[in-house]
């Protein structure tokens, strides 16, 4: 991401949920400031909640250099109805030609290779070709809503030629427009599966429709393997709420694994080793109903096989949770899971 920013010549658009203080946060601020001083047009959209841990000095440094920075749904008394709607998208577009998206936030936790608890496991993608314009459109959608400015010139949307054999699209959802579209995309992907579903997910609290779709897929002979975070997770409530939903899936034959070395922040769906959806979306109500999200969808066997290679490598560092183990978990854990059903719509 930093290399792409340093290579920028005309424009940079950048939207992220997490931006925290630390070495990486300061390096991004310094690099964006330097490019702004080189008269590159830079627009940064930060989620107000996700960037709470960001140093104000970094924001001021960028603004002083000429970076345009906006906060998504700032915490104001008169906008309380929108406080629960956050932008969870991770979008970086350089010169309208290079796009980067996935699960990575701007914090030191991503400055490693999942070698220990302090270095999270995640996946991010660099893309070129016509699909970059769709990623840019996802950014400008929120930018225009917040500022009224329309970024429509050729500096942001240059002519893009096909670049590679992959059929790809950027798929987005928002509470203010198409809140159910991402949910439907996941349900249709699961319903279309004929052989296999491989799911890597940071936060996994499937609703009744999603559970029914997966159980139906298992009944027609589809194998389902799911990798989730283990004891290293930044939101312990979410892990407890997730475990409470596993029963029907395990009984139907799904295989569920917990990643052991560190926090597992990936969001990757692989269907029939052909269809892949990656990006910011978790399989939970917050992503499907409350947050603004964006995913990169790719239909290509070679690309899917590459993601499956990563999945198998993660599987080797994960521990399977059997139905017997799940059924025999402590009663206090079961009670906690049951209690969390009350707030499941917010998780």
N, C-alpha and C positions, 0 to 999 in steps of 0.2 A: 504494500500500500504506500509506504514511504517512497519507494523507488518510482512508483507511478506519479506521485505528487511532484517529486523533484524533476521529472521529465516533462511536466506540463508546460504548454506554450501559450494557451489562450484562456482556458476555463477549468475550474474545478468545482464540482458540486458534491457535497458530502453530508449524509444524514446518518445519525447513529443514535442508538438508545444509551448504551453505556459509554461514558467518557469520564474516567476517574483520574485523580491526581497520581503522580508517580513519574518514573523516568520516561515511559512511553508517551504518557500524556503531554509532558513538556516537550518531547522531541517532535510530536505532531504539531504542537502549537508553534514551535520554532520554525519548522519546515513550511507550514502554511503561511506564516508571517513573512518568511523570506520570499516565497513565491509571489505573495501579494505586493511586496516592494518591487518585484520585477514586472509589475503591471499585469499579472495574471488575475482575471476576475474569479473571485472565490466566494462561494455561498455555502455556509455551514448551518445545518439544522440539527439542534440538539434537543433531545427530550428533556423536559424540565426535571422529571423525577430521576431518570437514568443518569443525569449529569450532576446530581447534587453533590457528589464527592469530588467534583472538578474544582481546581484552584481558580478563584476569581482573577488572579493575576494572569493566568494563561488566556482567559477570555479577553481581558483588557489588552494584553500584548497583541493578540490577533486583530482586535478592532483598531488599535492604534496604527497597525500596519496596513489597514484597508480591507481586512476580511469582513464580509457581511455575515453576521451571526444572528440567528433567531432561535428562540426557545419555543418548543412545541407545548401548547397549553400550559402556560405558566400558572403557578399556584396563586390565584386571585379569588377574593370572596365572590366577585360577580360572575365568575366562570366555574363555580363549583360543580355544575352539572357535567362538565367536561373533564374533571380531574381524573376520572378512572379510565379515560381514553388516552392512551399513550402511543407514540410512534415507536415501534419495536424494530423498524426496518434498519438494515445495514447496507448503505448504498454509497459507493464512491465512483464517480464518473470523471474522467480526465479528458478534456478536449472533445468530449462527445464521442470518443472513439474507443477508449479503454474503460471497462467496467470491472468493479470488484464487489462481490457480495457473498454472503454466507452467514456464519454465526459469530464472527469475531468482534469483540468490543475493543475500545481503546483503553487498555489498562495493562499493568505489568503481569497480570495473571495469564495473559495470552503470549507472553514473551518466553516461550519455551517449547518443549516437545512432549508434554504429558509425562515427563520423567519423574514427577513427584507431586505431592499435594499442592504446592505453590504454583504449578504450571498446568493449566487446564488443557484438556483435549478438545479440539474444535476443528472445523473444516471451513475453508474459504476458497473462493473461486475467482479467477481472472478471466474475463470474457472479451471477445472482439466480434465484430460483424454487426448485422442489423439488429440483433437482440439488445445491443447496448442502448439503442434509441428507446426501447421499452423500459429499460432500467432508468434512463434519464427522465422519461415521462413519469415514472413513479415518484421520483424526487420532485419534479416540477409541480406535480399534483398538490403536494403539501405546501411547497414554497409559495405557490400562487394563493392558496387558501389563507396563509398567514400574512403575506405581504401585499398581495394584489398585483405583484409584478409577474409578468409572463416572460419566461426565458425561452424565446422561440427562434432566435436567430441561428444562422449557420454555425456560429461558434459553439452552440450547445447541441445542435442537431445537424451535423454535417452529413453529406451523402456517405452511406456505408455499404460496402460491397460484401458479398458472402465471403466468409473466411473459415473454411473447415467443413467437415461432413456432417456436423451435428444439427439436427432440428431442435431449436430451442425457443423458449418464450419466457418472458418475465410475467409472473402472475401476482397480482396485488389485491389486497382487501383493506377495507376501512369501515369503521363503524358508521361513518357519515355517508358511505356510498359502497354498497356491495359487501356488507358485513358477513353474509353467509357464503360468499363465493369460495373462500379458501376451505371452509368446512366441506362444502359440496365437492370441491376438487379432490380432497382426501378421500371422501366417501366413495366417489366414482372410481378413483384409482384402486381402492381396496376391492370394490365390487367387480372390477374388470380383471382382477388377478386370476390367472389360470394355473400357475405353478408355484410361485413363491412370493413372499413379501419379507423384505429385510428392512427393519426400522431402527434407526439410531435417533434417540430423542432425549433432550435435556430434561424436559418437563412433560410428563405423560399422565394425563388424567382424562381418559377417553369418556365421552358421554355415552348415553345408552345407545344412540344410533351408531356410533363408532364401534362400540363393543359388539353390537349385533352384526355389523358388517364384517368384523373380523371372525366372529364365531361362524357366520355363514360361509366365509371363505374357507375356514378350516374344515367345515362339513363337506365341502365339495372337493377336498383333497389338496388345498393350497397349504404349503408349509409356511409358518410364520415364526421368525426369530426377531426378538426385540432386545436392544441393548439400552440400558438406562443407567443413571448415576447410582453409585453405591453409597457408602458412608460419607464419602467426601462430596458434599452437596451444599450449595450456598443457601438453599431454602428447604430446611428440614420438614416444614409443614407440608410442602408439596410432595416430598418423598412419602410421607405418611399417607396423604390423601391418595397418591398414586397406588400404593400397595393395597388399599382398600378396594380397588377396582379389578384386581388381577384374577379373582376367583373364576369367573366364567371363561376367561381366556385360557387359564392353565387347565381347567377341566376339559376344554375343547381340544387341547393339544398344542397350544402355543408354547414356545420356548422363550423364557424371559431370563435375561442375564443382567447382572450389575457390574459396571466397570469398576475395577479395584484401585488403580494407582492414584487417581485424582478426580476432580470434577469433570464430568462428561457433558459437554455443552453442544454436541452436534445435533443437527436437525436434518436427517437424510432419510428419504423413503425410496426404496428400490423395488420395483414391481416386475416380476418375470424376467429379471436380468436384462431389461430393455428400457423401462421407463423410470426416470429418476426425478425427484423433486427435492431441492435443497434450498436453504435460505434461513429466514429468521423465525419461521412458524413452528411453534410447539403444538403437540397434539393435546390441547387443553382448551377450556372455555375462554381463557383470557386471550389467546391468540385468535380463536374463532369468532368471538363476539365483542371483545373490548378493544384490542390493540389494532393499530395499523401495521400490516405485515406485507412482506414481499418475498416471493420464492422464484428461483430459477428452475424451470422444467426443461428436461432434455430427454429426447427420444432417440437413443442411439445405443446399440449393443456394446460397442467398444467402450464408450463412456461408462455405461452401467457396470461392465466387468471391472473397470478400474475402481469404481466406488465399492464394489463387492470385495475387491482385494483389501481395501482399507477396513471394511466391515469385519472380515475374517481375522485381520491383525488385531482389531479391538476385541474380538471374541476370545482370542487367546489370552487376553489380559482381563477377562471378565469371569464372574462366577455365576453358574446357573442356579436359579431359585426353583425348586421343584414344588409340585402341588402339595406334597406331604409337608415340606418345610413351611410353606405358606399357611397351611391349615393349622400347624402346630405353633404358630407364632404366639408370643405371650399375650394374655388377656388384656393387659394394659395397652399394648400396641393396638389390639382390635378395638378397644374402647376409644382410643385416640382417633383411629380411622373413622369410626362411626360418627364421632362428634364433628369431624371435619366435613362431613357431608352437608352440614348446614351452610358452610361458606364455599362449597365447591364451585359455585357459579363465579366466584371471584378469583379462583386459582388457575 
